[in-house]
């Protein structure tokens, strides 16, 4: 059974190929690296904040503008900017799953490639034990726009076990989304061809997977992924 219904009803992945050169360097007071601000966890956490707090948080902590500059932009007092920023930071700390976790390995690093390779081997061979061994104890899984969420190793393992029932096998095609490893997932048919079931985006923490987000097949075209794969 799912752990709970999700608060965020809209979330879509963004291809890394469109991120190159998308933003200039942040200002001197930025608190977040660009890689973190485009992560699914950060984007999800922002969606539960009031609009004014989102604007102030992005202007101050992501883009690095000073409080006085933000106040002038929004036509409010510097004190109100400081107060709203404090509330936004506290809420983000509570909502952001990555807060307090071991950071992920650098994109494209040998450490990241090793985790990705282990995940692909485990998932394509339906090796549940090997897959579970890659997950953190508090691993989290969501499937937007379906508002069902699974939290904890036991529940996520049960969900993955259901995917492998009746001898189902999958092929994974690598891509990247929101600065994170991602895969087009295809279930193999009796004729040898594989048909798309969705897009997985992995959130890494150290040498483990701390979250898996599964999107439906409608997002595949923006990643240049087909609806089906030819027979192997």
NUBA-418519 format. One line per 4 residues: number of its first residue (from 1); for each residue y, x, z of C-alpha. Coordinates in nm, 3 decimals. Layout:
BEGIN
NUM) Y,X,Z  ...
***
This chain:
BEGIN
1) 0.000,0.000,0.000  0.354,0.121,-0.069  0.552,0.256,0.226  0.863,0.048,0.151
5) 1.087,-0.102,-0.111  1.340,0.144,-0.250  1.715,0.110,-0.195  1.804,0.254,-0.535
9) 1.728,0.017,-0.823  1.855,0.235,-1.108  1.767,0.597,-1.171  1.698,0.777,-1.496
13) 1.608,1.139,-1.574  1.843,1.367,-1.769  1.704,1.626,-2.014  1.784,1.986,-1.925
17) 1.854,2.056,-2.292  2.173,1.850,-2.259  2.293,2.032,-1.948  2.375,2.370,-2.103
21) 2.749,2.420,-2.087  2.801,2.068,-1.955  3.027,2.176,-1.672  3.257,2.467,-1.598
25) 3.252,2.673,-1.279  3.330,2.477,-0.959  3.641,2.530,-0.752  3.661,2.761,-0.448
29) 3.566,2.494,-0.194  3.247,2.367,-0.360  2.951,2.341,-0.122  2.671,2.269,-0.369
33) 2.519,2.469,-0.651  2.508,2.295,-0.990  2.127,2.289,-0.983  2.130,2.085,-0.663
37) 2.395,1.836,-0.780  2.188,1.735,-1.083  1.860,1.702,-0.892  1.703,1.357,-0.870
41) 1.718,1.369,-0.489  2.095,1.431,-0.489  2.164,1.166,-0.753  1.952,0.915,-0.562
45) 2.129,0.988,-0.233  2.471,0.939,-0.393  2.383,0.586,-0.500  2.371,0.454,-0.144
49) 2.724,0.576,-0.066  3.037,0.360,-0.110  3.226,0.439,-0.436  3.524,0.600,-0.260
53) 3.298,0.832,-0.062  3.110,0.929,-0.379  3.437,1.015,-0.556  3.563,1.224,-0.264
57) 3.229,1.401,-0.212  3.205,1.499,-0.578  3.567,1.610,-0.603  3.551,1.813,-0.281
61) 3.194,1.944,-0.249  3.074,1.952,-0.610  3.389,2.033,-0.808  3.559,2.223,-0.527
65) 3.904,2.062,-0.520  4.109,2.097,-0.202  4.164,1.797,0.025  4.532,1.779,-0.065
69) 4.448,1.779,-0.438  4.192,1.499,-0.394  4.443,1.298,-0.191  4.697,1.326,-0.472
73) 4.440,1.222,-0.733  4.330,0.915,-0.537  4.677,0.835,-0.401  4.563,0.841,-0.038
77) 4.641,1.059,0.262  4.476,1.393,0.324  4.351,1.256,0.658  4.169,0.967,0.486
81) 4.007,1.213,0.244  3.885,1.427,0.534  3.751,1.125,0.721  3.570,0.980,0.417
85) 3.423,1.321,0.335  3.287,1.357,0.687  3.114,1.019,0.664  2.979,1.095,0.316
89) 2.836,1.429,0.426  2.666,1.270,0.727  2.513,0.996,0.513  2.404,1.244,0.247
93) 2.239,1.464,0.509  2.041,1.160,0.623  1.953,1.034,0.275  1.895,1.358,0.086
97) 1.520,1.437,0.110  1.577,1.805,0.028  1.795,1.857,0.335  1.623,2.095,0.577
101) 1.336,2.175,0.341  1.241,2.511,0.200  1.435,2.557,-0.126  1.254,2.538,-0.459
105) 1.175,2.851,-0.657  1.424,2.946,-0.926  1.382,2.757,-1.257  1.156,2.947,-1.493
109) 1.054,3.199,-1.226  0.694,3.318,-1.188  0.673,3.122,-0.862  0.774,2.798,-1.031
113) 0.544,2.864,-1.327  0.250,2.917,-1.090  0.304,2.581,-0.916  0.346,2.405,-1.251
117) 0.029,2.561,-1.391  -0.172,2.457,-1.085  -0.037,2.102,-1.109  -0.130,2.075,-1.477
121) -0.482,2.206,-1.417  -0.539,1.970,-1.126  -0.397,1.661,-1.297  -0.559,1.712,-1.637
125) -0.899,1.778,-1.478  -0.860,1.490,-1.230  -0.920,1.735,-0.945  -0.782,1.531,-0.655
129) -0.850,1.798,-0.391  -0.661,2.062,-0.591  -0.374,1.820,-0.648  -0.348,1.725,-0.280
133) -0.348,2.094,-0.188  -0.020,2.129,-0.379  0.161,1.852,-0.189  0.370,1.877,0.127
137) 0.269,1.668,0.427  0.572,1.443,0.382  0.545,1.418,0.003  0.732,1.126,-0.147
141) 0.656,0.928,-0.464  0.866,0.669,-0.644  0.845,0.491,-0.978  1.188,0.361,-1.085
145) 1.273,0.095,-1.189  0.975,-0.043,-0.989  1.109,-0.050,-0.630  0.785,0.069,-0.468
149) 0.784,0.398,-0.278  0.500,0.597,-0.120  0.561,0.851,0.156  0.313,1.084,0.320
153) 0.016,1.282,0.200  -0.244,1.012,0.261  -0.067,0.736,0.067  0.028,0.957,-0.226
157) -0.328,1.094,-0.243  -0.466,0.738,-0.255  -0.226,0.651,-0.535  -0.330,0.958,-0.737
161) -0.697,0.878,-0.677  -0.642,0.537,-0.837  -0.505,0.705,-1.148  -0.829,0.897,-1.192
165) -1.067,0.601,-1.146  -1.316,0.497,-1.415  -1.313,0.847,-1.562  -0.950,0.833,-1.678
169) -0.819,1.169,-1.797  -0.466,1.273,-1.883  -0.283,1.523,-2.099  0.052,1.657,-1.979
173) 0.329,1.780,-2.211  0.585,1.999,-2.030  0.960,1.944,-2.039  1.246,1.963,-1.786
177) 1.465,1.696,-1.628  1.756,1.730,-1.387  1.682,2.100,-1.349  1.325,2.027,-1.240
181) 0.978,2.061,-1.397  0.875,1.744,-1.579  0.586,1.622,-1.793  0.516,1.352,-2.042
185) 0.188,1.196,-1.922  -0.068,1.067,-2.174  -0.396,0.893,-2.096  -0.685,0.988,-2.326
189) -0.838,0.708,-2.529  -1.201,0.671,-2.642  -1.110,0.790,-2.991  -0.971,1.119,-2.858
193) -0.606,1.031,-2.901  -0.374,1.006,-2.600  -0.119,0.734,-2.530  0.194,0.774,-2.317
197) 0.199,0.636,-1.965  0.532,0.778,-1.848  0.729,1.084,-1.743  0.665,1.275,-1.418
201) 0.945,1.478,-1.258  0.844,1.717,-0.979  1.058,1.818,-0.683  0.947,2.153,-0.544
205) 0.984,2.293,-0.194  0.873,2.652,-0.155  0.525,2.672,-0.309  0.454,2.299,-0.275
209) 0.551,1.970,-0.438  0.762,1.757,-0.204  0.826,1.463,-0.437  0.700,1.309,-0.760
213) 0.909,1.062,-0.955  0.739,0.866,-1.232  0.949,0.700,-1.503  0.821,0.457,-1.763
217) 0.769,0.540,-2.130  1.115,0.419,-2.235  1.266,0.756,-2.133  1.035,0.969,-2.349
221) 1.240,0.966,-2.674  1.541,1.133,-2.513  1.310,1.425,-2.424  1.173,1.443,-2.778
225) 0.832,1.328,-2.658  0.613,1.100,-2.873  0.449,0.773,-2.771  0.106,0.913,-2.852
229) -0.072,1.245,-2.915  -0.324,1.306,-3.194  -0.693,1.356,-3.122  -0.774,1.686,-2.957
***
